[in-house]
């Protein structure tokens, strides 16, 4: 019975170490990002970063690249056509 308990303890320690070196390393950045949303300072930092990005975008001549502008233009025209088709029926 003692050997069984020792084996269980060794296997458990091995699994914990294995988890920390494999899956745990991938989970840590995710939990760090979630912590930013849960604290008031983190939310303020994210809002300041968003405001700065918006200011930087407004200083540029074009916010979007040419391909993005064309894609959004075509998408909005398609939505406009669908809305107009509903009004006619």
C-alpha positions in Angstrom: 0.0 0.0 0.0 2.9 2.4 0.7 4.4 1.9 -2.7 1.0 2.7 -4.3 0.8 6.0 -2.4 4.4 6.9 -3.4 3.7 6.1 -7.0 0.6 8.3 -6.9 2.5 11.2 -5.4 5.3 10.8 -8.0 2.9 10.7 -10.9 1.0 13.7 -9.5 4.1 15.7 -9.2 5.2 14.7 -12.7 1.8 15.7 -14.1 1.9 19.1 -12.4 5.4 19.8 -13.7 4.5 18.6 -17.2 1.4 20.8 -17.2 3.3 23.9 -16.1 6.0 23.5 -18.8 3.5 22.8 -21.6 0.0 24.0 -21.2 0.7 26.4 -18.4 3.1 28.5 -20.5 0.3 29.1 -23.0 -2.3 30.0 -20.4 -0.2 32.6 -18.6 -0.4 35.3 -21.4 -4.2 34.8 -21.6 -4.6 35.2 -17.8 -2.4 38.3 -18.0 -4.7 39.9 -20.6 -7.8 39.0 -18.6 -6.2 40.6 -15.5 -5.9 43.9 -17.5 -9.7 43.9 -18.0 -10.5 43.0 -14.4 -8.5 45.9 -12.8 -9.5 49.5 -13.1 -5.9 50.5 -13.9 -5.7 48.0 -16.7 -8.9 49.2 -18.2 -7.7 52.8 -18.0 -4.4 51.8 -19.7 -6.3 50.0 -22.5 -8.6 53.1 -23.0 -5.6 55.4 -23.1 -3.9 53.1 -25.7 -7.1 53.1 -27.8 -7.4 56.9 -27.6 -3.7 57.2 -28.7 -4.3 54.9 -31.6 -7.4 56.9 -32.7 -5.3 60.1 -32.5 -2.6 58.5 -34.6 -5.2 57.4 -37.1 -6.7 60.8 -37.4 -3.3 62.4 -38.2 -2.8 60.1 -41.2 -4.1 61.1 -44.6 -5.9 57.8 -45.0 -6.9 55.6 -42.1 -7.5 52.5 -44.3 -5.4 51.0 -47.0 -6.7 51.1 -50.6 -7.7 47.4 -50.6 -9.6 47.8 -47.3 -11.4 50.9 -48.6 -12.6 49.1 -51.7 -13.7 46.1 -49.8 -15.7 48.2 -47.3 -17.2 50.3 -50.1 -18.5 47.2 -51.9 -19.8 45.7 -48.7 -21.7 48.9 -47.7 -23.2 49.1 -51.3 -24.4 45.5 -51.0 -26.0 46.2 -47.6 -27.6 49.3 -49.1 -29.1 47.3 -52.0 -30.5 44.7 -49.6 -32.1 47.4 -47.4 -33.6 49.0 -50.5 -35.0 45.7 -51.7 -36.9 45.2 -48.4 -38.4 48.7 -48.6 -39.8 47.9 -52.1 -41.6 44.8 -51.0 
